[in-house]
């Protein structure tokens, strides 16, 4: 049987390396070699390829518990040219690689589907990883959630506790703290913050991209909250439109909110201060995907499922399966889906997950999170 190649694309998650370790362990048991480009496809194109089979058992074990992507790196790429495809094919053949597992989000899945059509002699399988939780079917039956989302939500539980302590103590001057979560076009992470305050006791407003409101409406609602509580914590997804952030785009065309000329949380905070309300921002950016606190932030279920997905993907290739996406179903079971069923697999929060105009999520979304977190 031919050798394996593992690639990572896009931003990382707290558990992306668990998927990586699951693949490496499964391939090593079959006495086959598993490689990766450093980083990703970029590395393969310039023949910078590392043999992961040489990693020790302890290194692989440690890898599975480590957030980020520093073991093999990650890339953001435009669609490859025919010349690049030819070069990629040449370098894969040199290493006797025929089986390719691509770990990533929506852009990575589209990339894998494209590559599988242009490199017909190679077997492609995709593994999901996106803290945004926006890869999958809108019914959440085929893919219940994406690995990394659970841990990111747990990280925000910790952040909420710290932000609340600060907001209580500093409310005499910093009336509002505006915090920015990941989420280009979706509010799954931002909305999950309500899970840690299910009874709505804390002064929280959630600004979700699926329910964009004008600053006038935001300001009116915030004044009601300030009158009631004397302080306010606003959480907004990075893609929530409150002004011109002078966006920069990566090579795949996606907005890089963390690398642009401004942030939506800063723009919103400035608007409050222009209205005479002192405001402060909290923007953890990459901490949302690499933060560890005494090793309890990374949810064990998240790590376990991420690793199971990697192991399952490798086993599918052992069985000569190809052109499939591996994920976790609504039954909390690892399953595979053909690429033909995943051509439009970008999802947002459905309307019944949101309480429109109230800057809040519904009980139905909290029930969904119950199923995800259990």
C-alpha angles and dihedrals in degrees: 000000000000126000128265135244124200121200133183124202135182126006120342132241134215090258105034091109090056088065089047092052092048090056095045094049092048094049094046090054088059090052092241128132122250121198139183135195116242095254109004120276090345089065093047091051091057092038092248097144130159126206106230090186087076091063112111122244091250092050092051090048092050090046091061092058097045124093124216127040107266094126095070105353130228135251141208111210141179118229108294120249121235088255091054091047090054091049091047091051092050094053093046092052090052089061094040089243117162103147118073128184116190117196115199151089135280095311091048092051091052089048091051093049090050093048092047089058094047098041100047095167092062130077116231129195126174128213119196123235122161127129087206087072089215100127114095147045120322092236092058089223100110095037113021095184143335122256110258095035093092094051092046090053089050090052089054090052087061092044091050091054091051094043091050091052090051094045092051093050099041101039093112089072111005097053094171133037114196113201126188124214130190115269122116098193102353139069101209094117096039091047092050090068088077088062088073090053103036094159093056093236096139124074096252133154120188118205107199124186089226089063107039113183130187119256087247090062092042091051094048093050093045091054089055090051092048091050091052100041107017089230140048142206115204120192121190135177113246090245095054106123113233099138146328110312094178091237125217120208131215122229091272090057098252120136113252099214093179092053101043132105094267142357131243091232091057092047091051092046090051091052091055092049090050086057090053098258114125111232137178131196134224116193114169094177107170094015086078089071105030104033119120125179114193088323093286099101095075103079110229091223090054093051093045095050093044089054093045089054090054093048092047092050092054092048091051089057091048085059091050092249115153145175096035139129117224118209148136119281130213087266088062089247127131110247140167128234126193117245088241088069094047105054093114104031103146113117138182133197108288117238093252090061090063135065098218119227091004098086091234144101127245132247087253090064091048089051089051089053089050088060092046096047099041 
